[in-house]
Amino acid sequence: MGDRRKERKTGLMEIRSVSVGVVAIKSVSTGLYLAMSKKGTLFGSVKYNPSCKFKERIEENGYNTYASLRWKHGGRQMFVSLNGRGKPRRGHKARRRHPSTHFLPMLPS
């Protein structure tokens, strides 16, 4: 899912605003929407649905975090998160302040 190399287009995601503070994230290469299940697992959805909505927050450090608008775990938000190898982590395993949930949106070159 994640890739540190700029020349690879597989990790390129399109972020679209769907309402104030809420976004949909879509893969440019596959056309799938990023979605989160009730258990906090990230997956690709062919169709846009309520599981594809994420609250976008710009953090103090300039990075963005994305929390599921639909699902919570024990009353806590579940965040989009990647481990050190770029693989998705379960939403309830990460917290807003953890670096694995911080993303830096960039314009494609």
All heavy atoms as an XYZ file, in Angstrom:
869
protein
N       0.821     -1.180      0.000
C       0.000      0.000      0.000
C       0.867      1.247      0.000
O       0.661      2.144     -0.768
C      -0.924     -0.014      1.203
C      -1.831      1.162      1.245
S      -3.035      0.938      2.536
C      -4.133      2.207      2.108
N       1.842      1.311      0.865
C       2.713      2.471      0.932
C       3.998      2.239      0.161
O       4.448      1.117      0.031
N       4.574      3.302     -0.338
C       5.822      3.196     -1.090
C       6.578      4.500     -0.937
O       6.023      5.565     -1.150
C       5.525      2.925     -2.571
C       6.732      2.397     -3.316
O       7.866      2.697     -2.907
O       6.524      1.684     -4.304
N       7.824      4.409     -0.560
C       8.637      5.608     -0.340
C       9.219      6.175     -1.623
O       9.686      7.297     -1.657
C       9.776      5.286      0.613
C       9.304      4.967      1.984
C      10.457      4.675      2.889
N       9.947      4.334      4.204
C      10.694      4.192      5.251
N      11.985      4.331      5.169
N      10.166      3.891      6.411
N       9.220      5.385     -2.686
C       9.828      5.831     -3.934
C       8.841      6.654     -4.752
O       7.772      6.182     -5.110
C      10.307      4.626     -4.736
C      11.471      3.913     -4.035
C      11.761      2.634     -4.706
N      10.686      1.703     -4.310
C      10.717      0.420     -4.553
N      11.716     -0.111     -5.206
N       9.742     -0.378     -4.168
N       9.221      7.890     -5.049
C       8.337      8.805     -5.771
C       8.059      8.372     -7.194
O       7.008      8.658     -7.741
C       8.935     10.216     -5.788
C       8.909     10.900     -4.458
C       9.453     12.307     -4.589
C       9.474     12.994     -3.243
N      10.003     14.347     -3.335
N       9.029      7.666     -7.820
C       8.854      7.289     -9.223
C       7.825      6.177     -9.413
O       7.329      5.969    -10.502
C      10.187      6.886     -9.858
C      10.814      5.623     -9.291
C      11.639      5.847     -8.031
O      11.707      6.990     -7.539
O      12.199      4.873     -7.518
N       7.460      5.476     -8.349
C       6.452      4.414     -8.455
C       5.073      5.015     -8.287
O       4.812      5.753     -7.357
C       6.697      3.359     -7.384
C       8.046      2.723     -7.564
C       8.173      1.261     -7.518
N       7.023      0.440     -7.505
C       6.918     -0.627     -6.738
N       7.879     -0.935     -5.904
N       5.860     -1.382     -6.807
N       4.179      4.699     -9.180
C       2.833      5.265     -9.164
C       1.823      4.380     -8.445
O       0.667      4.745     -8.327
C       2.348      5.540    -10.599
C       3.247      6.482    -11.378
C       3.290      7.853    -10.747
C       4.146      8.791    -11.573
N       4.516     10.001    -10.899
N       2.229      3.205     -7.953
C       1.285      2.291     -7.317
C       0.727      2.836     -6.017
O      -0.377      2.493     -5.634
C       1.930      0.918     -7.060
O       3.102      1.112     -6.265
C       2.280      0.215     -8.342
N       1.463      3.668     -5.332
C       1.010      4.226     -4.065
C       0.312      5.560     -4.196
O      -0.052      6.174     -3.207
N       0.073      6.014     -5.416
C      -0.552      7.309     -5.646
C      -2.045      7.236     -5.337
O      -2.764      6.405     -5.896
C      -0.324      7.738     -7.098
C      -0.662      9.172     -7.462
C       0.157     10.157     -6.649
C      -0.415      9.382     -8.944
N      -2.479      8.093     -4.431
C      -3.879      8.112     -4.012
C      -4.471      9.488     -4.288
O      -3.805     10.504     -4.113
C      -3.988      7.802     -2.517
C      -3.309      6.519     -2.092
S      -4.018      5.071     -2.813
C      -5.187      4.640     -1.584
N      -5.714      9.497     -4.680
C      -6.449     10.735     -4.934
C      -7.363     10.983     -3.736
O      -8.133     10.104     -3.352
C      -7.270     10.551     -6.204
C      -8.039     11.753     -6.634
C      -8.816     11.456     -7.898
O      -9.973     11.009     -7.787
O      -8.251     11.641     -8.983
N      -7.273     12.174     -3.171
C      -8.085     12.515     -2.009
C      -9.122     13.542     -2.445
O      -8.770     14.610     -2.943
C      -7.213     13.085     -0.870
C      -6.161     12.059     -0.456
C      -8.077     13.489      0.311
C      -5.117     12.587      0.487
N     -10.396     13.201     -2.256
C     -11.492     14.090     -2.646
C     -12.325     14.451     -1.428
O     -12.681     13.581     -0.628
C     -12.417     13.409     -3.651
C     -11.807     13.229     -4.990
C     -12.840     12.693     -5.938
N     -12.234     12.508     -7.252
C     -12.873     12.024     -8.284
N     -14.131     11.673     -8.181
N     -12.255     11.885     -9.439
N     -12.675     15.713     -1.333
C     -13.550     16.166     -0.267
C     -14.986     15.764     -0.587
O     -15.466     15.994     -1.691
C     -13.439     17.683     -0.131
O     -14.315     18.149      0.856
N     -15.675     15.140      0.380
C     -17.076     14.768      0.177
C     -18.008     15.616      1.032
O     -19.190     15.729      0.734
C     -17.315     13.260      0.419
C     -16.615     12.435     -0.630
C     -16.884     12.838      1.794
N     -17.488     16.208      2.094
C     -18.189     17.189      2.913
C     -17.126     17.863      3.783
O     -15.949     17.524      3.703
C     -19.297     16.547      3.748
O     -18.778     15.648      4.680
N     -17.532     18.797      4.605
C     -16.575     19.549      5.413
C     -15.806     18.599      6.338
O     -16.400     17.905      7.159
C     -17.285     20.642      6.242
C     -16.294     21.377      7.124
C     -18.007     21.611      5.332
N     -14.486     18.527      6.144
C     -13.626     17.700      6.977
C     -13.684     16.211      6.686
O     -13.063     15.423      7.384
N     -14.429     15.809      5.662
C     -14.579     14.391      5.322
C     -14.093     14.169      3.900
O     -14.421     14.935      2.998
C     -16.048     13.927      5.459
C     -16.191     12.462      5.094
C     -16.549     14.164      6.874
N     -13.288     13.110      3.718
C     -12.712     12.827      2.406
C     -12.936     11.372      1.998
O     -13.219     10.509      2.834
C     -11.190     13.126      2.370
C     -10.903     14.590      2.639
C     -10.432     12.235      3.340
N     -12.805     11.143      0.696
C     -12.758      9.801      0.126
C     -11.376      9.660     -0.496
O     -10.866     10.605     -1.104
C     -13.846      9.615     -0.920
N     -10.757      8.504     -0.332
C      -9.412      8.252     -0.834
C      -9.499      7.141     -1.874
O     -10.013      6.062     -1.597
C      -8.471      7.858      0.326
C      -8.479      8.954      1.399
C      -7.065      7.591     -0.197
C      -7.787      8.574      2.697
N      -8.997      7.425     -3.081
C      -9.111      6.482     -4.192
C      -7.745      6.226     -4.810
O      -6.980      7.157     -5.046
C     -10.063      7.057     -5.242
C     -10.393      6.125     -6.374
C     -11.415      6.787     -7.304
C     -11.811      5.873     -8.430
N     -12.788      6.507     -9.326
N      -7.440      4.970     -5.091
C      -6.191      4.601     -5.745
C      -6.238      4.999     -7.211
O      -7.191      4.673     -7.920
C      -5.965      3.092     -5.630
O      -4.902      2.695     -6.469
N      -5.203      5.687     -7.665
C      -5.136      6.095     -9.066
C      -4.905      4.878     -9.956
O      -5.506      4.756    -11.024
C      -4.031      7.161     -9.266
C      -3.817      7.459    -10.732
C      -4.389      8.428     -8.505
N      -4.085      3.939     -9.526
C      -3.743      2.795    -10.369
C      -4.846      1.741    -10.457
O      -5.051      1.147    -11.508
C      -2.440      2.150     -9.909
O      -2.576      1.648     -8.603
N      -5.583      1.500     -9.370
C      -6.605      0.443     -9.384
C      -8.029      0.966     -9.487
O      -8.933      0.217     -9.852
C      -6.522     -0.428     -8.117
O      -6.867      0.376     -6.981
C      -5.145     -1.044     -7.957
N      -8.243      2.217     -9.118
C      -9.592      2.781     -9.122
C     -10.424      2.372     -7.923
O     -11.606      2.684     -7.844
N      -9.809      1.677     -6.950
C     -10.527      1.250     -5.754
C     -10.515      2.347     -4.691
O      -9.536      3.076     -4.542
C      -9.895     -0.013     -5.171
C      -9.924     -1.263     -6.051
C      -9.134     -2.379     -5.383
C     -11.345     -1.696     -6.336
N     -11.620      2.443     -3.949
C     -11.701      3.379     -2.826
C     -11.129      2.712     -1.585
O     -11.357      1.524     -1.344
C     -13.154      3.763     -2.545
C     -13.749      4.662     -3.584
C     -14.482      4.143     -4.641
C     -13.579      6.040     -3.511
C     -15.035      4.972     -5.604
C     -14.127      6.880     -4.472
C     -14.848      6.335     -5.511
O     -15.387      7.149     -6.460
N     -10.414      3.490     -0.789
C      -9.942      2.990      0.496
C     -11.136      2.941      1.432
O     -11.905      3.896      1.524
C      -8.860      3.911      1.063
C      -8.236      3.470      2.377
C      -7.434      2.185      2.190
C      -7.334      4.563      2.923
N     -11.309      1.809      2.115
C     -12.421      1.626      3.043
C     -11.906      0.928      4.298
O     -10.841      0.312      4.283
C     -13.520      0.794      2.391
N     -12.672      1.058      5.375
C     -12.310      0.407      6.632
C     -13.501     -0.423      7.117
O     -14.626      0.052      7.110
C     -11.914      1.426      7.698
C     -11.382      0.793      8.972
S     -10.854      1.980     10.224
C      -9.328      2.563      9.524
N     -13.210     -1.652      7.518
C     -14.255     -2.535      8.034
C     -14.538     -2.209      9.497
O     -13.804     -1.460     10.140
C     -13.824     -3.997      7.909
O     -12.825     -4.291      8.865
N     -15.579     -2.814     10.021
C     -15.958     -2.635     11.424
C     -14.835     -3.064     12.362
O     -14.682     -2.530     13.444
C     -17.224     -3.451     11.706
C     -17.800     -3.251     13.071
C     -19.095     -4.033     13.220
C     -19.726     -3.748     14.572
N     -21.035     -4.401     14.708
N     -14.009     -4.024     11.923
C     -12.890     -4.514     12.737
C     -11.622     -3.676     12.565
O     -10.594     -3.982     13.145
C     -12.604     -5.970     12.404
C     -13.720     -6.899     12.838
C     -13.360     -8.335     12.594
C     -14.461     -9.241     13.100
N     -14.118    -10.648     12.935
N     -11.687     -2.641     11.719
C     -10.536     -1.765     11.538
C      -9.585     -2.184     10.438
O      -8.493     -1.633     10.321
N      -9.990     -3.145      9.616
C      -9.150     -3.608      8.522
C      -9.353     -2.721      7.299
O     -10.494     -2.450      6.912
C      -9.506     -5.068      8.159
O      -9.376     -5.867      9.331
C      -8.592     -5.591      7.075
N      -8.258     -2.280      6.689
C      -8.341     -1.496      5.469
C      -8.502     -2.420      4.273
O      -7.889     -3.486      4.224
C      -7.080     -0.648      5.292
C      -6.882      0.469      6.309
C      -5.518      1.119      6.104
C      -7.979      1.503      6.215
N      -9.329     -1.993      3.308
C      -9.524     -2.772      2.097
C      -9.927     -1.852      0.959
O     -10.276     -0.692      1.171
C     -10.572     -3.889      2.307
C     -11.973     -3.399      2.556
C     -12.886     -3.302      1.515
C     -12.389     -3.040      3.833
C     -14.184     -2.856      1.739
C     -13.679     -2.595      4.069
C     -14.580     -2.502      3.019
N      -9.848     -2.370     -0.243
C     -10.242     -1.619     -1.422
C     -11.670     -1.942     -1.795
O     -12.043     -3.103     -1.891
N     -12.483     -0.911     -2.015
C     -13.879     -1.085     -2.373
C     -14.109     -0.588     -3.797
O     -13.688      0.519     -4.142
C     -14.773     -0.315     -1.401
O     -16.120     -0.367     -1.798
N     -14.786     -1.394     -4.594
C     -15.089     -1.020     -5.974
C     -16.051      0.163     -5.992
O     -15.905      1.084     -6.795
C     -15.693     -2.218     -6.751
C     -16.126     -1.810     -8.141
C     -14.694     -3.357     -6.813
N     -17.027      0.151     -5.087
C     -18.031      1.218     -5.029
C     -17.818      2.085     -3.798
O     -17.463      1.609     -2.731
C     -19.434      0.620     -4.998
C     -19.804     -0.096     -6.274
C     -21.239     -0.547     -6.247
C     -21.575     -1.253     -7.551
N     -22.974     -1.663     -7.588
N     -18.086      3.370     -3.979
C     -18.031      4.311     -2.867
C     -19.218      4.037     -1.943
O     -20.349      3.896     -2.392
C     -18.078      5.741     -3.414
C     -18.151      6.787     -2.350
C     -17.023      7.113     -1.609
C     -19.343      7.439     -2.076
C     -17.089      8.076     -0.617
C     -19.412      8.403     -1.091
C     -18.292      8.718     -0.359
O     -18.364      9.661      0.618
N     -18.950      3.923     -0.638
C     -20.000      3.662      0.348
C     -19.616      4.311      1.672
O     -18.526      4.887      1.786
C     -20.232      2.150      0.478
C     -19.006      1.425      0.976
O     -18.588      1.612      2.116
N     -18.414      0.596      0.127
N     -20.464      4.260      2.708
C     -20.147      4.916      3.991
C     -18.841      4.461      4.646
O     -18.225      5.214      5.393
C     -21.354      4.568      4.868
C     -22.477      4.400      3.896
C     -21.842      3.753      2.684
N     -18.380      3.243      4.351
C     -17.113      2.763      4.918
C     -15.903      3.426      4.263
O     -14.781      3.261      4.727
C     -17.004      1.245      4.765
O     -17.962      0.609      5.580
N     -16.129      4.186      3.200
C     -15.058      4.875      2.462
C     -14.867      6.317      2.914
O     -14.053      7.042      2.341
C     -15.359      4.868      0.962
S     -15.544      3.230      0.254
N     -15.607      6.754      3.914
C     -15.515      8.139      4.391
C     -14.548      8.229      5.569
O     -14.650      7.446      6.526
C     -16.881      8.650      4.828
C     -17.864      8.796      3.695
C     -19.180      9.336      4.208
C     -20.187      9.486      3.099
N     -21.459     10.046      3.594
N     -13.638      9.189      5.476
C     -12.646      9.400      6.528
C     -12.617     10.855      6.956
O     -12.705     11.751      6.115
C     -11.251      8.984      6.032
C     -11.143      7.511      5.759
C     -11.385      7.013      4.494
C     -10.823      6.620      6.771
C     -11.300      5.655      4.222
C     -10.738      5.262      6.516
C     -10.977      4.774      5.247
N     -12.486     11.058      8.261
C     -12.312     12.408      8.779
C     -10.854     12.789      8.589
O      -9.955     12.077      9.057
C     -12.667     12.481     10.266
C     -14.137     12.434     10.544
C     -14.426     12.734     11.993
C     -14.476     11.420     12.747
N     -14.809     11.593     14.165
N     -10.618     13.902      7.913
C      -9.257     14.379      7.676
C      -8.941     15.468      8.693
O      -9.733     16.386      8.888
C      -9.129     14.929      6.259
C      -7.742     15.431      5.942
C      -7.649     15.978      4.527
O      -8.522     16.783      4.143
O      -6.710     15.587      3.817
N      -7.803     15.331      9.313
C      -7.371     16.346     10.285
C      -5.926     16.722      9.989
O      -5.077     15.843      9.814
C      -7.478     15.788     11.702
C      -7.017     16.780     12.741
C      -7.098     16.197     14.124
N      -6.337     17.015     15.032
C      -6.762     17.401     16.209
N      -7.935     17.031     16.635
N      -5.999     18.134     16.982
N      -5.670     18.014      9.916
C      -4.302     18.501      9.736
C      -3.715     18.679     11.133
O      -4.220     19.465     11.936
C      -4.269     19.822      8.944
C      -4.910     19.612      7.568
C      -2.835     20.325      8.806
C      -5.142     20.880      6.780
N      -2.671     17.916     11.419
C      -2.041     17.930     12.743
C      -1.095     19.123     12.890
O      -0.755     19.778     11.918
C      -1.300     16.611     12.977
C      -2.175     15.381     12.892
C      -3.251     15.324     13.971
O      -3.062     15.900     15.061
O      -4.296     14.710     13.717
N      -0.667     19.356     14.116
C       0.221     20.487     14.416
C       1.542     20.403     13.666
O       2.164     21.419     13.360
C       0.519     20.562     15.926
C      -0.689     20.676     16.813
C      -1.321     19.321     17.133
O      -0.609     18.314     17.312
O      -2.561     19.281     17.181
N       1.991     19.183     13.354
C       3.275     18.993     12.676
C       3.157     19.123     11.154
O       4.128     18.917     10.436
C       3.891     17.643     13.048
C       3.019     16.463     12.656
O       1.991     16.613     12.005
N       3.440     15.281     13.067
N       1.954     19.435     10.637
C       1.752     19.619      9.206
C       1.334     18.360      8.468
O       0.988     18.412      7.295
N       1.345     17.220      9.149
C       0.908     15.970      8.543
C      -0.611     15.820      8.720
O      -1.211     16.469      9.571
C       1.614     14.767      9.186
C       3.050     14.633      8.771
C       4.058     15.365      9.398
C       3.408     13.771      7.750
C       5.374     15.244      9.011
C       4.734     13.630      7.357
C       5.703     14.378      7.993
O       7.013     14.248      7.603
N      -1.204     14.947      7.924
C      -2.644     14.690      8.011
C      -2.896     13.314      8.599
O      -2.127     12.381      8.372
C      -3.290     14.739      6.624
C      -3.288     16.120      6.033
O      -2.642     17.028      6.523
N      -4.004     16.292      4.947
N      -4.004     13.193      9.333
C      -4.466     11.901      9.812
C      -5.863     11.664      9.247
O      -6.602     12.607      8.952
C      -4.511     11.826     11.351
O      -5.325     12.887     11.852
C      -3.120     11.889     11.954
N      -6.202     10.378      9.095
C      -7.488      9.988      8.524
C      -8.128      8.946      9.423
O      -7.572      7.866      9.628
C      -7.301      9.428      7.107
C      -6.655     10.446      6.197
C      -5.271     10.472      6.022
C      -7.415     11.403      5.552
C      -4.666     11.425      5.213
C      -6.815     12.369      4.737
C      -5.451     12.368      4.583
O      -4.860     13.320      3.796
N      -9.293      9.284      9.982
C     -10.021      8.378     10.870
C     -11.342      7.983     10.226
O     -11.994      8.805      9.569
C     -10.283      9.050     12.217
N     -11.737      6.744     10.403
C     -13.000      6.269      9.857
C     -14.145      7.107     10.399
O     -14.245      7.340     11.608
C     -13.223      4.801     10.220
O     -14.504      4.382      9.791
N     -14.998      7.582      9.513
C     -16.170      8.350      9.936
C     -17.251      7.407     10.467
O     -17.996      7.759     11.366
C     -16.708      9.157      8.753
C     -17.833     10.130      9.044
C     -17.348     11.236      9.969
C     -18.383     10.723      7.766
N     -17.288      6.206      9.943
C     -18.350      5.260     10.267
C     -18.064      4.404     11.498
O     -18.959      4.138     12.297
C     -18.580      4.350      9.063
C     -19.742      3.414      9.244
C     -20.007      2.625      7.991
N     -21.287      1.945      8.092
C     -21.711      1.062      7.229
N     -20.974      0.741      6.193
N     -22.879      0.492      7.394
N     -16.829      3.939     11.641
C     -16.524      2.949     12.676
C     -15.657      3.499     13.803
O     -14.774      4.301     13.580
C     -15.818      1.745     12.070
C     -16.546      1.120     10.936
C     -16.147      1.089      9.631
C     -17.798      0.438     10.981
N     -17.073      0.428      8.866
C     -18.099      0.018      9.667
C     -18.704      0.150     11.996
C     -19.260     -0.678      9.345
C     -19.857     -0.558     11.675
C     -20.124     -0.951     10.376
N     -15.917      2.983     15.005
C     -15.092      3.266     16.189
C     -14.849      1.945     16.896
O     -15.561      0.973     16.686
C     -15.797      4.247     17.123
C     -15.888      5.638     16.540
C     -16.355      6.632     17.557
C     -16.374      7.999     16.877
N     -16.433      9.072     17.802
N     -13.832      1.921     17.734
C     -13.498      0.717     18.503
C     -13.462      1.111     19.966
O     -12.588      1.870     20.385
C     -12.141      0.164     18.058
C     -11.754     -1.097     18.753
N     -10.960     -1.100     19.867
C     -12.083     -2.387     18.508
C     -10.790     -2.340     20.275
N     -11.457     -3.138     19.454
N     -14.424      0.648     20.731
C     -14.490      1.005     22.143
C     -14.627      2.501     22.362
O     -14.073      3.040     23.315
N     -15.331      3.177     21.471
C     -15.525      4.618     21.581
C     -14.369      5.446     21.035
O     -14.447      6.668     20.994
N     -13.286      4.797     20.607
C     -12.110      5.500     20.078
C     -12.104      5.446     18.557
O     -12.509      4.454     17.956
C     -10.829      4.872     20.589
C     -10.697      4.926     22.084
C      -9.365      4.408     22.447
N      -8.576      5.561     22.855
C      -7.462      5.501     23.521
N      -6.948      4.333     23.823
N      -6.820      6.573     23.873
N     -11.600      6.500     17.962
C     -11.489      6.556     16.518
C     -10.503      5.509     16.016
O      -9.532      5.181     16.698
C     -11.012      7.935     16.067
C     -12.025      9.023     16.290
C     -11.514     10.362     15.794
O     -10.383     10.729     16.056
N     -12.361     11.067     15.069
N     -10.768      5.017     14.806
C      -9.844      4.075     14.169
C      -9.206      4.796     12.989
O      -9.896      5.360     12.137
C     -10.584      2.820     13.706
C     -11.069      1.988     14.865
S     -11.457      0.283     14.414
C     -12.897      0.496     13.404
N      -7.874      4.769     12.946
C      -7.109      5.539     11.976
C      -6.508      4.694     10.870
O      -6.169      3.525     11.074
C      -5.956      6.274     12.688
C      -6.433      7.386     13.569
C      -6.755      7.154     14.890
C      -6.560      8.671     13.066
C      -7.205      8.175     15.707
C      -7.007      9.691     13.876
C      -7.328      9.448     15.196
N      -6.367      5.312      9.695
C      -5.590      4.720      8.615
C      -4.149      4.741      9.097
O      -3.649      5.772      9.557
C      -5.744      5.535      7.309
C      -4.795      5.018      6.240
C      -7.186      5.513      6.837
N      -3.473      3.600      9.008
C      -2.118      3.483      9.538
C      -1.327      2.467      8.725
O      -1.870      1.449      8.303
C      -2.209      3.034     10.998
O      -0.946      2.819     11.553
N      -0.048      2.754      8.518
C       0.847      1.839      7.813
C       2.024      1.494      8.713
O       2.533      2.346      9.438
C       1.387      2.485      6.529
C       0.368      2.916      5.481
C       1.075      3.604      4.318
C      -0.432      1.739      4.988
N       2.490      0.244      8.634
C       3.675     -0.127      9.405
C       4.928      0.338      8.660
O       4.840      0.959      7.593
C       3.692     -1.634      9.715
C       3.904     -2.503      8.488
O       4.362     -2.061      7.429
N       3.576     -3.776      8.623
N       6.088      0.038      9.181
C       7.349      0.482      8.589
C       7.626     -0.057      7.199
O       8.420      0.490      6.449
N       6.962     -1.140      6.822
C       7.135     -1.733      5.493
C       6.046     -1.300      4.513
O       5.963     -1.806      3.405
C       7.147     -3.251      5.594
C       8.323     -3.763      6.385
C       8.209     -5.270      6.537
N       9.228     -5.738      7.457
C      10.261     -6.454      7.093
N      10.427     -6.776      5.833
N      11.129     -6.860      7.981
N       5.156     -0.390      4.955
C       4.106      0.117      4.078
C       2.855     -0.727      4.037
O       1.977     -0.509      3.217
N       2.741     -1.695      4.932
C       1.557     -2.548      4.981
C       0.527     -1.948      5.936
O       0.882     -1.369      6.960
C       1.920     -3.962      5.461
C       2.952     -4.640      4.595
C       2.405     -4.942      3.227
C       3.448     -5.643      2.368
N       3.125     -5.618      0.974
N      -0.763     -2.103      5.628
C      -1.795     -1.530      6.494
C      -1.834     -2.178      7.867
O      -1.616     -3.374      8.012
C      -3.097     -1.808      5.751
C      -2.764     -2.519      4.512
C      -1.305     -2.755      4.458
N      -2.104     -1.338      8.871
C      -2.302     -1.814     10.236
C      -3.781     -1.711     10.555
O      -4.490     -0.893      9.979
C      -1.517     -0.952     11.222
C      -0.017     -1.067     11.042
C       0.709     -0.155     11.981
N       0.378     -0.516     13.357
C       0.808      0.148     14.408
N       1.574      1.206     14.265
N       0.479     -0.226     15.623
N      -4.254     -2.499     11.489
C      -5.659     -2.427     11.905
C      -5.911     -1.076     12.564
O      -5.073     -0.556     13.307
C      -5.980     -3.557     12.885
C      -5.802     -4.947     12.309
C      -7.057     -5.601     11.791
N      -8.128     -5.718     12.746
C      -8.356     -6.785     13.510
N      -7.565     -7.829     13.453
N      -9.380     -6.803     14.322
N      -7.079     -0.498     12.297
C      -7.419      0.850     12.746
C      -7.363      1.067     14.236
O      -6.992      2.142     14.702
N      -7.707      0.054     15.021
C      -7.704      0.232     16.475
C      -6.310      0.082     17.083
O      -6.127      0.349     18.268
C      -8.681     -0.754     17.134
C      -8.285     -2.179     17.002
N      -8.552     -2.914     15.878
C      -7.623     -2.988     17.853
C      -8.078     -4.137     16.049
N      -7.507     -4.210     17.231
N      -5.318     -0.283     16.297
C      -3.952     -0.472     16.799
C      -3.165      0.838     16.846
O      -2.081      0.885     17.412
C      -3.187     -1.456     15.911
C      -3.744     -2.846     15.918
C      -3.184     -3.616     17.056
C      -3.611     -5.067     16.960
N      -3.207     -5.816     18.115
N      -3.678      1.891     16.227
C      -2.931      3.150     16.137
C      -3.696      4.290     16.800
O      -4.922      4.270     16.885
C      -2.668      3.485     14.677
N      -2.950      5.253     17.238
C      -3.526      6.459     17.839
C      -3.154      7.657     16.970
O      -2.201      7.619     16.204
C      -2.993      6.669     19.267
C      -3.285      5.511     20.202
C      -4.763      5.461     20.547
N      -5.072      4.359     21.434
C      -5.691      3.251     21.053
N      -6.033      3.081     19.800
N      -5.951      2.298     21.907
N      -3.902      8.725     17.135
C      -3.726      9.918     16.308
C      -2.304     10.479     16.369
O      -1.756     10.946     15.378
C      -4.723     11.001     16.741
C      -4.691     12.238     15.866
C      -5.842     13.163     16.175
N      -5.884     13.610     17.534
C      -5.330     14.732     17.971
N      -4.692     15.507     17.139
N      -5.416     15.079     19.229
N      -1.664     10.421     17.491
C      -0.326     11.007     17.645
C       0.796     10.082     17.161
O       1.935     10.492     17.055
C      -0.086     11.373     19.102
C      -1.079     12.386     19.622
C      -0.376     13.621     20.098
N      -1.310     14.577     20.648
C      -1.708     15.666     19.999
N      -1.276     15.909     18.802
N      -2.532     16.505     20.563
N       0.489      8.828     16.870
C       1.517      7.882     16.447
C       1.960      8.187     15.014
O       1.126      8.421     14.139
C       0.981      6.450     16.534
C       2.062      5.434     16.491
N       2.561      4.951     15.312
C       2.765      4.835     17.474
C       3.517      4.087     15.565
N       3.657      3.987     16.874
N       3.281      8.200     14.753
C       3.783      8.524     13.407
C       3.243      7.628     12.288
O       3.171      8.054     11.146
C       5.301      8.349     13.539
C       5.579      8.539     14.991
C       4.373      8.019     15.716
N       2.817      6.407     12.604
C       2.307      5.511     11.559
C       0.975      5.980     10.976
O       0.538      5.495      9.935
C       2.156      4.091     12.098
O       1.111      4.021     13.050
N       0.327      6.928     11.640
C      -0.950      7.457     11.148
C      -0.774      8.793     10.418
O      -1.751      9.337      9.928
C      -1.948      7.677     12.309
O      -1.438      8.672     13.190
C      -2.214      6.389     13.067
N       0.442      9.300     10.356
C       0.700     10.619      9.759
C       1.074     10.492      8.285
O       1.980      9.768      7.925
C       1.820     11.333     10.520
C       1.423     11.699     11.913
N       2.163     12.526     12.697
C       0.354     11.340     12.676
C       1.574     12.682     13.865
N       0.481     11.958     13.881
N       0.356     11.251      7.465
C       0.572     11.234      6.033
C       0.797     12.654      5.545
O       0.233     13.598      6.075
C      -0.631     10.630      5.309
C      -0.862      9.186      5.680
C      -1.660      8.851      6.766
C      -0.245      8.183      4.965
C      -1.868      7.527      7.117
C      -0.421      6.860      5.307
C      -1.232      6.536      6.389
N       1.613     12.789      4.522
C       1.923     14.098      3.943
C       1.402     14.132      2.521
O       2.030     13.567      1.613
C       3.435     14.348      3.972
C       3.891     15.735      3.583
C       3.293     16.794      4.507
C       5.410     15.815      3.624
N       0.240     14.743      2.308
C      -0.288     14.828      0.933
C       0.649     15.646      0.038
O       1.172     16.672      0.463
C      -1.622     15.538      1.098
C      -1.980     15.379      2.537
C      -0.672     15.325      3.264
N       0.859     15.134     -1.155
C       1.743     15.810     -2.118
C       1.050     15.845     -3.474
O       0.302     14.932     -3.813
C       3.057     15.056     -2.246
C       3.834     14.984     -0.938
S       5.221     13.841     -1.000
C       6.191     14.513     -2.286
N       1.323     16.872     -4.239
C       0.807     16.949     -5.589
C       1.627     16.034     -6.481
O       2.848     15.949     -6.329
C       0.879     18.379     -6.119
C      -0.027     19.391     -5.398
C       0.265     20.796     -5.911
C      -1.479     19.044     -5.591
N       0.983     15.316     -7.400
C       1.756     14.442     -8.305
C       2.663     15.262     -9.213
O       2.301     16.363     -9.617
C       0.682     13.698     -9.106
C      -0.554     14.482     -8.936
C      -0.425     15.266     -7.673
N       3.820     14.705     -9.500
C       4.761     15.446    -10.334
C       4.692     15.028    -11.774
O       4.084     14.107    -12.168
C       6.186     15.248     -9.838
O       6.462     13.889     -9.645
